């Protein structure tokens, strides 16, 4: 196995882990001579050497825009390394999880691209290649919306009708019937079946129940022609399917002209009509019995996601609408079933289940479904950075509101002082860090002083030294990084102090001319992990991850990371996360390899994008709370929701607008003003803290205020 930074075969530098499974791992590597990126697929030797060699043999023959290409194979004692094309994009199964389903136009475009790739495989000489594993998980959608097929682990060469498969292979639900029997033999029609199931899943959000079920029962907006095409693909009998992928693509290209005259289809439609009549009779019976489905529908509540959307011009995002019933069940509603009305069509419109930003401004989108109404607010802004054309695609949680908690927008009083006192009159001058004491009080570093804020007053704590960043351990001890000072040996000293019961203790000291503690956090034992940044030259910076035992005061450097790392946090399981503004990304420490792996964002894309395929602009503070990671991304507070496996399930925005806020804009600083989170303007937010009730407090250095974000 390889480590991050290791160089394979003298020319492929391993940069990061992209993913891993039971049989191996996939790394991102860079050709150190040419500088281009490749994927390295590492397979343990104990996992089916014959299967791996077959995959290598197939990939070496490929040369198509929608297929990966292998360029090198390396073997060592532990396994094989296949160097192949790095496909930058998002697995289609993740996109499907986010969108739930896609409009017909999008699916047809991807289907045509996949048909091109399969046609190429089926036309290979001397033997066609049967892919045998078509499913959303094995399709990557690139940043320019191209569909690329990956993972040829069970592909085989087709050597005639009398040649049976040597093994049973395929993914349940997507695999054709002939793949799952010992006597079966796969051919090009096997791939047509799996492609049909995949298209069914993309259009309806569900797998086929059985081949006679019309897609129109899932969504009446799907065209009868597309319904016919997919149902023909997934026939159990091979002779009833499309006989070639080119025949299928021809129908996709001419779908609007496709005439459906088959006797079988007419019979099926009659069955559907008969079933509808029967269901109507059953519904009437249910009404008679007092458990009316109509009553259930009328009592249903519509739920739309997102409720508030911020986009830059020409951006778009899918809409999810669900019916929530009183019994707790839900049912999807396609946007095409809703009549949409925009308050300003020059700003935003809805088309094919998606919101499209057409121009700068604000628009309310109002939807009408039967006797129900729903509303979405769309904010369309200029790109956050017009030079870099940074895109904005944020989905806000509507139920958050923002108000001023402390500070009145003034840097000092009329005498140039920063007085304590009651919350209404106390000055908040330069709030840097913020944390909660177990009793519920807030601790803020302001003008390098520690200031304690309770429900009514602000009080400055007298210290022996100036404080920069303060954090509170679970037992209530205050820890803070102190302002560097010069000792008698003309060395610059920096470090961390503890403060408890009026006593300051220097628990960690170090020296360095251009070194500073950027952030620190506690593990479950109240020991400290700190980020120690060193400026070496104009071209070189390094951040050391230091472990500090708060009881023994012993410390050690765990890792040295290139560049500037801004923030650090640990969750309840002591998983360690860091964020980097310069890399636009969030990383997680892999406990096995002890290397930081990319967790969220993209090191090449500086954007404001929510959803599973998230992007960040400048993540400067990160904090783990429960099953969420909260990120202060430039001027926007965002939230990553994690599933039971610790993977990203969604990313949403809570408060703050992207982009610069005019520094003379003091509108709304009054404590009496309250704003929806998506309208709030933070000038220079520096840190945040979350109380036990879920309220979030944000320090705003240039707004001279502490904001409170609460759930309505």
C-alpha positions as CSV (number, residue, x, y, z in Angstrom):
1,X,0.0,0.0,0.0
2,X,1.0,3.6,-0.5
3,X,1.0,6.7,1.7
4,X,0.0,10.2,0.8
5,X,3.0,12.0,-0.7
6,X,4.6,8.7,-1.9
7,X,5.8,8.5,-5.5
8,X,4.9,5.4,-7.6
9,X,7.2,4.2,-10.3
10,X,9.3,7.4,-10.0
11,X,6.6,9.6,-11.6
12,X,3.1,9.4,-10.0
13,X,2.9,11.3,-6.7
14,X,0.0,10.2,-4.5
15,X,-1.9,13.4,-3.4
16,X,-5.0,12.1,-1.6
17,X,-7.5,9.3,-1.0
18,X,-10.6,9.5,-3.1
19,X,-12.4,6.5,-1.8
20,X,-12.1,3.0,-0.5
21,X,-14.0,-0.3,-0.3
22,X,-13.6,-3.9,0.7
23,X,-11.3,-4.8,-2.3
24,X,-9.1,-1.8,-2.4
25,X,-8.7,2.0,-2.5
26,X,-8.7,4.8,-5.1
27,X,-6.2,7.6,-4.9
28,X,-5.6,10.9,-6.8
29,X,-2.1,11.2,-8.2
30,X,-0.2,13.7,-10.2
31,X,2.4,13.0,-12.9
32,X,5.4,14.9,-11.5
33,X,6.8,15.4,-15.0
34,X,3.7,16.6,-16.8
35,X,1.7,17.9,-13.9
36,X,-1.6,16.3,-15.0
37,X,-3.9,14.3,-12.6
38,X,-4.7,10.6,-12.8
39,X,-6.6,8.2,-10.6
40,X,-4.8,5.2,-9.1
41,X,-7.0,2.2,-8.4
42,X,-5.2,-0.1,-5.8
43,X,-6.6,-3.7,-5.5
44,X,-5.4,-6.1,-2.8
45,X,-3.9,-9.2,-4.3
46,X,-6.1,-11.5,-2.3
47,X,-9.1,-10.2,-4.2
48,X,-9.6,-12.1,-7.5
49,X,-6.4,-11.6,-9.5
50,X,-8.1,-13.1,-12.6
51,X,-11.0,-10.6,-12.4
52,X,-8.5,-7.7,-12.0
53,X,-6.4,-8.8,-15.0
54,X,-9.6,-9.1,-17.1
55,X,-10.5,-5.5,-16.2
56,X,-7.0,-4.3,-17.0
57,X,-7.1,-6.1,-20.4
58,X,-10.4,-4.4,-21.2
59,X,-9.5,-0.9,-20.1
60,X,-6.3,-0.9,-22.1
61,X,-8.3,-1.2,-25.3
62,X,-10.6,1.7,-24.6
63,X,-10.4,5.2,-26.2
64,X,-13.7,7.0,-25.8
65,X,-14.7,10.3,-24.2
66,X,-17.3,8.6,-21.9
67,X,-15.0,5.8,-20.8
68,X,-11.9,5.8,-18.6
69,X,-8.5,4.9,-20.1
70,X,-5.8,3.0,-18.4
71,X,-2.2,4.2,-18.9
72,X,-0.1,2.2,-16.5
73,X,-0.2,-0.9,-14.3
74,X,2.2,-1.3,-11.3
75,X,2.5,-4.4,-9.1
76,X,4.0,-5.0,-5.7
77,X,3.8,-7.6,-3.0
78,X,0.5,-6.4,-1.6
79,X,-1.5,-5.7,-4.8
80,X,-1.9,-4.0,-8.2
81,X,-2.0,-0.2,-9.0
82,X,-3.9,0.8,-12.1
83,X,-3.2,4.3,-13.3
84,X,-6.3,5.5,-15.2
85,X,-8.2,8.6,-16.3
86,X,-9.2,10.9,-13.4
87,X,-12.9,11.8,-14.0
88,X,-13.6,15.0,-12.1
89,X,-17.3,15.1,-11.3
90,X,-20.0,13.5,-9.0
91,X,-21.3,10.0,-8.9
92,X,-24.9,9.9,-10.4
93,X,-26.2,8.1,-7.3
94,X,-25.2,11.0,-5.1
95,X,-26.9,13.5,-7.5
96,X,-30.0,11.3,-7.5
97,X,-30.1,11.2,-3.7
98,X,-30.0,15.0,-3.7
99,X,-32.5,15.6,-6.5
100,X,-34.7,12.5,-6.0
101,X,-35.5,12.4,-9.7
102,X,-34.6,14.3,-12.9
103,X,-36.6,15.9,-15.7
104,X,-37.0,14.0,-18.9
105,X,-34.9,16.3,-21.0
106,X,-31.9,15.8,-18.7
107,X,-32.3,12.0,-18.6
108,X,-32.6,11.8,-22.4
109,X,-29.3,13.8,-22.8
110,X,-27.5,11.5,-20.4
111,X,-29.1,8.4,-22.0
112,X,-27.8,9.4,-25.4
113,X,-24.3,9.8,-24.1
114,X,-24.4,6.4,-22.4
115,X,-25.8,4.8,-25.6
116,X,-22.7,6.2,-27.4
117,X,-20.4,4.6,-24.9
118,X,-22.2,1.3,-24.9
119,X,-22.3,1.3,-28.8
120,X,-18.5,1.8,-28.8
121,X,-18.1,-1.2,-26.4
122,X,-20.5,-3.4,-28.3
123,X,-18.6,-2.6,-31.5
124,X,-15.1,-3.5,-30.3
125,X,-13.1,-5.9,-32.5
126,X,-12.5,-8.8,-32.5
127,X,-14.9,-9.3,-29.6
128,X,-17.6,-6.9,-28.3
129,X,-17.4,-5.9,-24.7
130,X,-20.5,-6.4,-22.5
131,X,-20.3,-3.9,-19.6
132,X,-22.8,-5.8,-17.3
133,X,-22.9,-3.3,-14.4
134,X,-24.8,-0.2,-15.5
135,X,-26.2,1.7,-12.5
136,X,-26.1,5.3,-11.2
137,X,-23.2,4.4,-8.8
138,X,-21.0,3.6,-11.8
139,X,-21.8,6.8,-13.7
140,X,-19.9,10.0,-13.1
141,X,-21.5,13.3,-14.2
142,X,-18.6,15.7,-15.0
143,X,-18.6,19.4,-14.3
144,X,-19.6,20.0,-17.9
145,X,-22.6,17.6,-17.6
146,X,-21.0,14.7,-19.4
147,X,-21.9,11.1,-18.4
148,X,-18.8,8.8,-18.0
149,X,-19.0,5.1,-17.2
150,X,-16.5,3.7,-14.6
151,X,-15.7,0.4,-12.9
152,X,-15.2,-2.4,-15.5
153,X,-14.7,-5.1,-12.8
154,X,-17.3,-7.5,-14.2
155,X,-17.2,-6.6,-17.9
156,X,-16.6,-9.4,-20.3
157,X,-15.8,-10.0,-24.0
158,X,-18.7,-11.5,-25.9
159,X,-17.4,-14.5,-27.9
160,X,-20.6,-16.0,-29.3
161,X,-24.1,-17.0,-28.4
162,X,-23.1,-20.4,-27.2
163,X,-20.6,-19.0,-24.6
164,X,-22.1,-18.9,-21.1
165,X,-20.8,-16.6,-18.4
166,X,-18.2,-18.1,-16.1
167,X,-19.7,-16.5,-13.0
168,X,-23.0,-15.0,-11.8
169,X,-22.4,-11.2,-11.7
170,X,-24.3,-8.0,-11.6
171,X,-26.0,-5.7,-9.1
172,X,-29.5,-6.8,-7.9
173,X,-32.4,-4.7,-9.2
174,X,-30.2,-3.4,-12.1
175,X,-29.0,-6.7,-13.4
176,X,-30.9,-8.4,-16.2
177,X,-32.5,-11.8,-15.4
178,X,-30.0,-13.7,-17.5
179,X,-27.1,-12.3,-15.3
180,X,-28.5,-13.9,-12.2
181,X,-28.8,-17.5,-13.3
182,X,-26.0,-20.1,-13.6
183,X,-27.2,-21.1,-17.1
184,X,-27.4,-17.5,-18.3
185,X,-25.4,-15.9,-21.1
186,X,-25.1,-12.1,-21.3
187,X,-24.9,-10.1,-24.6
188,X,-25.5,-6.5,-25.7
189,X,-29.2,-6.8,-24.7
190,X,-28.1,-7.3,-21.1
191,X,-26.6,-3.8,-21.0
192,X,-29.9,-2.4,-22.6
193,X,-31.8,-3.9,-19.7
194,X,-29.6,-2.3,-17.0
195,X,-29.6,1.0,-18.8
196,X,-33.4,0.9,-18.9
197,X,-33.6,0.3,-15.1
198,X,-31.1,3.1,-14.6
199,X,-33.2,5.5,-16.7
200,X,-36.4,4.4,-14.8
201,X,-34.7,5.2,-11.5
202,X,-33.5,8.6,-12.7
203,X,-36.9,9.7,-14.0
204,X,-39.2,8.4,-11.2
205,X,-36.8,8.2,-8.2
206,X,-37.8,4.5,-7.9
207,X,-36.8,1.1,-9.3
208,X,-39.3,-0.8,-11.5
209,X,-41.8,-2.9,-9.5
210,X,-42.4,-5.2,-12.5
211,X,-42.1,-4.7,-16.2
212,X,-45.8,-4.0,-16.9
213,X,-45.9,-0.9,-14.5
214,X,-46.1,2.3,-16.5
215,X,-43.8,5.2,-15.5
216,X,-46.9,7.4,-15.8
217,X,-48.1,5.9,-12.6
218,X,-45.2,7.6,-10.9
219,X,-45.3,10.8,-12.8
220,X,-48.0,11.7,-15.4
221,X,-45.6,14.3,-16.9
222,X,-43.3,11.6,-18.4
223,X,-44.1,11.3,-22.0
224,X,-45.8,8.1,-23.3
225,X,-42.9,7.8,-25.8
226,X,-40.3,7.7,-23.0
227,X,-42.5,5.3,-21.0
228,X,-42.6,3.0,-24.1
229,X,-38.8,3.2,-24.6
230,X,-37.9,2.3,-21.0
231,X,-40.5,-0.5,-20.7
232,X,-39.1,-2.0,-23.9
233,X,-35.6,-1.9,-22.5
234,X,-36.6,-3.8,-19.3
235,X,-38.5,-6.7,-20.9
236,X,-37.6,-10.0,-19.2
237,X,-37.5,-11.8,-22.5
238,X,-34.4,-10.8,-24.5
239,X,-36.2,-11.1,-27.8
240,X,-38.7,-8.4,-26.8
241,X,-36.1,-5.8,-25.8
242,X,-34.3,-3.5,-28.2
243,X,-31.9,-5.8,-30.1
244,X,-29.1,-3.2,-30.3
245,X,-28.0,-0.1,-28.5
246,X,-28.1,1.8,-31.7
247,X,-31.8,0.9,-32.2
248,X,-32.4,2.4,-28.7
249,X,-30.5,5.6,-29.4
250,X,-32.5,6.0,-32.7
251,X,-35.7,6.1,-30.7
252,X,-34.2,8.5,-28.2
253,X,-33.1,10.9,-31.0
254,X,-36.5,10.8,-32.5
255,X,-38.6,10.5,-29.4
256,X,-41.1,13.2,-30.4
257,X,-41.8,11.5,-33.7
258,X,-42.0,8.0,-32.1
259,X,-45.4,6.4,-32.8
260,X,-46.6,3.8,-30.3
261,X,-48.9,1.4,-32.1
262,X,-48.1,-1.9,-30.5
263,X,-51.0,-4.2,-29.6
264,X,-49.2,-5.0,-26.3
265,X,-49.1,-1.3,-25.3
266,X,-52.8,-0.8,-26.1
267,X,-53.6,-3.8,-23.9
268,X,-51.4,-2.5,-21.1
269,X,-53.0,1.0,-21.3
270,X,-56.5,-0.7,-21.1
271,X,-55.3,-2.5,-18.0
272,X,-54.1,0.7,-16.5
273,X,-57.5,2.4,-17.2
274,X,-59.3,-0.6,-15.7
275,X,-57.0,-0.5,-12.7
276,X,-57.8,3.2,-12.3
277,X,-61.5,2.5,-12.4
278,X,-61.1,-0.2,-9.8
279,X,-59.1,2.2,-7.6
280,X,-61.9,4.7,-8.0
281,X,-64.4,2.1,-6.8
282,X,-62.2,1.3,-3.9
283,X,-61.8,5.0,-3.0
284,X,-65.6,5.4,-3.0
285,X,-65.8,2.4,-0.7
286,X,-63.3,3.9,1.6
287,X,-65.2,7.1,1.7
288,X,-68.3,5.1,2.7
289,X,-66.3,3.4,5.4
290,X,-65.1,6.8,6.8
291,X,-61.4,6.5,5.9
292,X,-61.5,8.6,2.8
293,X,-58.3,9.0,0.8
294,X,-59.7,12.4,-0.3
295,X,-59.8,13.5,3.3
296,X,-56.2,12.3,3.7
297,X,-55.2,14.4,0.7
298,X,-57.0,17.5,1.9
299,X,-55.3,17.3,5.3
300,X,-51.8,16.8,3.7
301,X,-49.3,19.7,4.0
302,X,-47.0,20.6,1.2
303,X,-43.3,20.8,2.1
304,X,-40.8,22.5,-0.3
305,X,-37.1,22.3,-0.2
306,X,-35.4,24.7,-0.4
307,X,-37.7,27.4,0.9
308,X,-35.1,30.1,0.3
309,X,-32.6,30.0,-2.5
310,X,-29.6,32.3,-3.3
311,X,-28.2,32.0,-6.8
312,X,-25.9,33.9,-9.0
313,X,-27.1,34.7,-12.5
314,X,-27.6,31.8,-14.9
315,X,-27.4,29.3,-12.0
316,X,-30.1,26.7,-11.4
317,X,-31.2,24.2,-8.6
318,X,-33.7,21.4,-8.4
319,X,-36.9,21.8,-6.3
320,X,-38.2,19.1,-4.0
321,X,-41.9,19.2,-3.0
322,X,-43.5,16.6,-0.8
323,X,-46.9,16.0,0.7
324,X,-46.8,15.3,4.4
325,X,-49.8,13.4,5.7
326,X,-51.1,13.4,9.3
327,X,-50.0,9.8,9.8
328,X,-46.4,10.8,9.2
329,X,-46.1,9.4,5.7
330,X,-44.9,11.4,2.7
331,X,-45.3,11.4,-1.1
332,X,-43.3,13.3,-3.7
333,X,-45.0,15.9,-5.9
334,X,-43.3,16.7,-9.2
335,X,-42.9,20.5,-9.8
336,X,-44.5,20.0,-13.2
337,X,-47.8,19.1,-11.3
338,X,-47.7,22.6,-9.7
339,X,-48.7,25.8,-11.4
340,X,-45.9,28.3,-10.7
341,X,-46.1,32.0,-10.7
342,X,-43.1,34.3,-10.4
343,X,-43.4,37.8,-8.9
344,X,-40.5,38.8,-11.3
345,X,-39.8,36.6,-14.3
346,X,-36.7,38.7,-15.0
347,X,-35.2,37.4,-11.8
348,X,-36.3,33.7,-11.5
349,X,-38.6,31.2,-13.0
350,X,-39.4,27.5,-12.6
351,X,-39.0,25.0,-15.4
352,X,-38.8,21.2,-15.3
353,X,-38.5,20.9,-11.6
354,X,-35.7,23.4,-11.4
355,X,-35.4,27.1,-10.5
356,X,-33.5,29.2,-13.0
357,X,-31.9,32.5,-12.1
358,X,-32.5,34.9,-15.1
359,X,-31.4,38.3,-13.6
360,X,-30.3,40.1,-10.5
361,X,-32.8,40.9,-7.8
362,X,-35.4,39.1,-5.6
363,X,-38.4,37.1,-6.7
364,X,-41.1,35.2,-4.8
365,X,-42.2,32.0,-6.5
366,X,-45.7,31.0,-5.6
367,X,-46.9,27.5,-6.4
368,X,-50.5,26.2,-6.7
369,X,-51.2,22.4,-6.3
370,X,-54.9,21.5,-6.1
371,X,-56.2,23.7,-3.3
372,X,-52.8,24.2,-1.7
373,X,-50.2,27.0,-2.0
374,X,-46.5,27.1,-1.3
375,X,-43.9,29.8,-1.6
376,X,-40.2,30.0,-2.3
377,X,-38.0,33.1,-2.1
378,X,-35.2,33.5,-4.6
379,X,-32.3,35.9,-4.2
380,X,-30.2,36.4,-7.4
381,X,-26.9,38.2,-6.9
382,X,-23.8,39.0,-8.9
383,X,-21.1,36.5,-8.7
384,X,-19.4,36.8,-5.3
385,X,-16.1,37.5,-7.0
386,X,-16.6,39.0,-10.5
387,X,-12.9,38.5,-11.4
388,X,-13.0,34.7,-10.6
389,X,-16.7,34.4,-11.5
390,X,-17.6,32.7,-8.2
391,X,-21.0,31.1,-8.5
392,X,-23.6,31.2,-5.8
393,X,-26.0,28.3,-5.3
394,X,-27.2,28.3,-1.7
395,X,-30.4,26.8,-0.2
396,X,-31.3,28.6,3.1
397,X,-33.2,27.3,6.0
398,X,-36.1,29.7,6.3
399,X,-36.7,29.1,10.0
400,X,-33.7,31.1,11.3
401,X,-33.8,34.8,12.3
402,X,-30.9,37.2,13.1
403,X,-30.9,40.0,15.7
404,X,-28.2,42.0,17.4
405,X,-27.3,40.5,20.8
406,X,-24.5,42.8,22.1
407,X,-22.9,46.0,20.8
408,X,-24.4,49.0,19.1
409,X,-22.3,49.4,16.0
410,X,-19.8,51.8,17.5
411,X,-16.1,51.0,17.8
412,X,-15.7,53.2,21.0
413,X,-17.8,55.6,23.0
414,X,-17.5,59.4,22.5
415,X,-14.5,59.4,24.9
416,X,-12.7,56.7,22.9
417,X,-13.3,54.1,25.6
418,X,-14.7,50.6,25.5
419,X,-17.0,50.5,28.6
420,X,-18.5,47.5,30.3
421,X,-22.0,47.6,31.7
422,X,-25.5,46.5,30.6
423,X,-25.9,44.9,27.2
424,X,-27.7,48.0,25.8
425,X,-24.9,50.4,26.5
426,X,-21.7,48.3,26.6
427,X,-19.4,48.7,23.6
428,X,-18.3,45.6,21.6
429,X,-15.2,46.9,19.8
430,X,-13.2,44.2,18.1
431,X,-14.8,40.8,18.9
432,X,-12.5,38.0,17.8
433,X,-13.4,34.6,19.4
434,X,-16.4,33.5,21.3
435,X,-17.2,30.5,23.5
436,X,-19.8,29.3,26.0
437,X,-19.1,28.6,29.6
438,X,-21.0,25.6,31.0
439,X,-23.3,28.0,33.1
440,X,-24.5,29.6,29.8
441,X,-22.4,32.8,30.0
442,X,-20.5,33.9,26.9
443,X,-16.8,34.5,26.8
444,X,-15.5,36.9,24.1
445,X,-12.0,38.1,23.2
446,X,-12.3,41.8,22.4
447,X,-9.4,44.1,21.9
448,X,-7.2,41.3,23.3
449,X,-9.1,41.2,26.5
450,X,-11.4,38.6,27.9
451,X,-14.9,39.8,28.3
452,X,-17.7,37.9,30.1
453,X,-21.3,38.4,28.9
454,X,-24.3,37.1,30.9
455,X,-27.9,37.8,30.2
456,X,-27.7,41.4,31.2
457,X,-24.1,42.7,31.5
458,X,-20.7,42.8,30.0
459,X,-17.6,42.5,32.3
460,X,-13.9,42.6,31.4
461,X,-11.6,40.0,33.2
462,X,-8.3,41.3,34.4
463,X,-5.4,39.2,33.0
464,X,-1.6,39.2,33.3
465,X,-1.3,39.1,29.5
466,X,-3.3,39.9,26.4
467,X,-5.7,37.2,25.0
468,X,-6.3,36.4,21.3
469,X,-8.4,33.2,21.0
470,X,-10.3,31.8,23.9
471,X,-12.0,28.4,24.3
472,X,-13.7,26.7,27.3
473,X,-13.2,23.1,28.3
474,X,-16.1,20.9,29.4
475,X,-15.1,21.4,33.1
476,X,-15.4,25.2,32.7
477,X,-11.7,26.1,32.6
478,X,-10.8,29.0,30.3
479,X,-7.9,28.5,27.9
480,X,-6.6,31.2,25.6
481,X,-3.8,31.9,23.2
482,X,-1.8,34.9,24.4
483,X,-0.4,37.7,22.4
484,X,3.3,37.0,21.4
485,X,5.8,38.9,23.5
486,X,9.6,39.3,23.4
487,X,11.6,37.8,26.3
488,X,15.0,38.8,27.7
489,X,16.7,36.7,25.0
490,X,14.9,38.7,22.3
491,X,12.9,35.7,21.4
492,X,9.2,36.0,20.4
493,X,7.2,33.8,22.8
494,X,3.7,32.5,22.0
495,X,1.5,29.8,23.6
496,X,-1.6,29.0,25.6
497,X,-2.7,29.9,29.1
498,X,-5.3,28.5,31.4
499,X,-7.5,30.7,33.6
500,X,-9.5,29.4,36.5
501,X,-10.5,30.9,39.9
502,X,-8.6,34.1,39.0
503,X,-5.3,32.3,38.4
504,X,-3.5,32.4,35.0
505,X,-1.2,29.5,34.2
506,X,1.1,29.4,31.1
507,X,0.6,25.7,30.2
508,X,2.3,25.9,26.7
509,X,5.1,28.1,25.5
510,X,7.1,28.1,22.3
511,X,9.3,30.6,20.5
512,X,9.4,31.7,16.9
513,X,9.6,35.0,15.1
514,X,6.8,34.4,12.6
515,X,4.7,31.9,14.4
516,X,1.1,32.2,15.7
517,X,-1.6,29.9,17.1
518,X,-4.5,30.1,14.6
519,X,-7.1,28.0,16.4
520,X,-7.4,25.1,18.9
521,X,-10.1,22.7,20.1
522,X,-10.6,20.0,22.8
523,X,-11.0,16.3,22.6
524,X,-13.4,14.3,24.8
525,X,-10.7,14.3,27.6
526,X,-10.3,18.1,27.5
527,X,-6.8,17.8,25.9
528,X,-6.0,20.3,23.2
529,X,-5.3,20.0,19.5
530,X,-3.9,23.3,18.2
531,X,-2.9,24.7,14.8
532,X,0.5,26.5,14.9
533,X,1.1,28.5,11.8
534,X,4.6,29.5,10.6
535,X,5.4,32.0,7.9
536,X,8.7,30.8,6.4
537,X,8.9,32.9,3.2
538,X,6.7,34.5,0.6
539,X,6.4,31.2,-1.1
540,X,6.3,28.8,1.9
541,X,4.0,28.5,4.9
542,X,3.4,25.5,7.2
543,X,0.9,24.7,9.8
544,X,1.8,22.2,12.6
545,X,-0.8,20.1,14.3
546,X,0.2,20.0,18.0
547,X,-1.2,17.8,20.7
548,X,-1.2,19.3,24.3
549,X,-2.0,17.3,27.4
550,X,-3.7,19.9,29.6
551,X,-2.9,17.9,32.8
552,X,0.8,17.1,32.3
553,X,1.5,20.1,30.0
554,X,3.4,17.7,27.7
555,X,3.0,18.4,24.0
556,X,4.1,16.9,20.7
557,X,3.9,17.8,17.0
558,X,1.6,15.3,15.3
559,X,1.8,16.5,11.7
560,X,3.2,19.3,9.6
561,X,0.7,20.5,7.0
562,X,1.7,22.6,4.0
563,X,0.1,26.0,3.7
564,X,-2.3,27.8,6.0
565,X,-4.9,25.9,8.0
566,X,-7.5,28.1,9.5
567,X,-9.6,26.2,11.9
568,X,-9.9,22.9,13.8
569,X,-12.7,21.0,15.6
570,X,-13.4,17.5,17.0
571,X,-16.7,15.8,17.2
572,X,-18.1,13.6,20.0
573,X,-16.2,10.6,18.6
574,X,-12.9,12.6,18.5
575,X,-13.0,12.7,14.7
576,X,-10.7,15.6,13.8
577,X,-11.7,18.1,11.1
578,X,-9.8,21.1,9.8
579,X,-10.7,23.8,7.3
580,X,-8.5,25.8,4.8
581,X,-9.6,29.1,3.2
582,X,-6.8,28.9,0.6
583,X,-7.9,25.4,-0.5
584,X,-11.7,26.1,-0.2
585,X,-12.0,22.8,1.6
586,X,-12.6,20.8,4.8
587,X,-10.5,17.8,5.7
588,X,-11.0,14.9,8.1
589,X,-8.2,12.9,9.7
590,X,-8.2,9.3,8.7
591,X,-7.5,7.4,12.0
592,X,-6.0,4.4,10.2
593,X,-3.5,6.2,7.9
594,X,-3.3,9.3,10.1
595,X,-3.5,11.5,7.0
596,X,-6.0,14.2,6.4
597,X,-8.5,13.3,3.6
598,X,-10.6,15.8,1.6
599,X,-14.1,15.7,3.3
600,X,-16.1,18.5,1.8
601,X,-15.5,21.1,-1.0
602,X,-13.1,21.0,-4.0
603,X,-9.6,22.3,-3.9
604,X,-9.9,23.7,-7.5
605,X,-13.3,25.4,-7.2
606,X,-14.0,28.4,-5.0
607,X,-17.8,28.6,-5.0
608,X,-20.8,29.0,-2.7
609,X,-22.7,25.8,-3.5
610,X,-25.0,23.8,-1.1
611,X,-26.1,20.2,-1.4
612,X,-24.1,16.9,-1.4
613,X,-21.9,18.2,-4.2
614,X,-20.9,21.2,-2.0
615,X,-18.3,23.9,-2.7
616,X,-16.9,26.5,-0.3
617,X,-15.5,30.0,-0.8
618,X,-13.4,30.6,2.3
619,X,-14.2,28.3,5.3
620,X,-12.5,30.1,8.1
621,X,-14.2,28.6,11.2
622,X,-15.6,25.1,11.7
623,X,-17.3,23.5,14.7
624,X,-18.8,20.1,15.2
625,X,-22.0,20.0,17.2
626,X,-24.0,16.7,17.4
627,X,-24.4,15.2,13.9
628,X,-23.6,18.6,12.2
629,X,-20.6,20.5,11.2
630,X,-21.1,24.3,11.2
631,X,-18.9,26.4,8.9
632,X,-18.3,30.1,8.8
633,X,-17.7,30.4,5.1
634,X,-16.6,34.0,4.4
635,X,-19.8,35.9,5.3
636,X,-22.2,32.9,5.3
637,X,-22.9,30.5,8.2
638,X,-23.5,27.0,6.6
639,X,-24.3,23.6,8.0
640,X,-23.1,20.1,6.9
641,X,-25.6,17.4,8.1
642,X,-24.0,14.0,8.6
643,X,-25.7,10.6,8.3
644,X,-25.2,7.6,10.7
645,X,-22.0,6.6,8.9
646,X,-20.5,10.1,9.3
647,X,-20.9,10.9,5.6
648,X,-22.4,14.1,4.2
649,X,-26.2,13.8,3.8
650,X,-26.8,17.5,2.9
651,X,-25.3,21.0,3.1
652,X,-27.5,24.0,3.8
653,X,-27.1,27.7,4.7
654,X,-28.3,29.3,7.9
655,X,-27.6,33.0,7.7
656,X,-25.5,35.7,6.0
657,X,-25.3,36.8,2.4
658,X,-22.2,36.0,0.2
659,X,-20.1,38.9,-1.1
660,X,-18.7,42.1,0.4
661,X,-20.9,44.3,2.6
662,X,-20.2,48.1,2.3
663,X,-18.2,49.1,5.4
664,X,-20.4,52.2,5.9
665,X,-23.5,50.1,6.0
666,X,-24.7,50.1,9.6
667,X,-28.3,49.5,8.7
668,X,-30.2,47.3,11.2
669,X,-27.6,47.3,14.0
670,X,-30.4,48.1,16.5
671,X,-31.3,45.3,19.0
672,X,-34.9,45.9,18.1
673,X,-34.5,44.8,14.5
674,X,-34.8,41.1,13.5
675,X,-34.1,39.7,10.0
676,X,-34.6,36.4,8.3
677,X,-31.2,34.6,8.2
678,X,-31.0,34.8,4.4
679,X,-31.3,38.6,4.5
680,X,-28.7,39.2,7.2
681,X,-25.5,41.1,6.3
682,X,-22.4,40.2,8.3
683,X,-19.4,42.6,7.6
684,X,-16.5,40.5,8.9
685,X,-17.7,37.5,11.0
686,X,-14.7,36.0,12.8
687,X,-16.1,33.2,15.1
688,X,-19.3,31.7,16.4
689,X,-20.6,29.6,19.3
690,X,-23.7,27.5,19.8
691,X,-25.6,27.2,23.0
692,X,-27.5,24.1,24.3
693,X,-30.8,25.4,22.8
694,X,-29.3,25.7,19.4
695,X,-28.9,29.5,19.3
696,X,-25.9,30.6,17.4
697,X,-23.8,33.7,18.4
698,X,-21.5,35.3,15.8
699,X,-18.8,37.8,16.4
700,X,-18.6,40.6,13.7
701,X,-15.3,42.4,13.9
702,X,-16.1,45.3,11.6
703,X,-19.7,45.5,12.6
704,X,-18.7,45.9,16.3
705,X,-21.5,43.6,17.3
706,X,-22.4,40.1,18.3
707,X,-25.3,38.6,16.4
708,X,-27.7,36.1,17.7
709,X,-29.2,33.5,15.2
710,X,-32.2,31.7,16.6
711,X,-34.7,29.3,15.2
712,X,-38.3,30.6,14.8
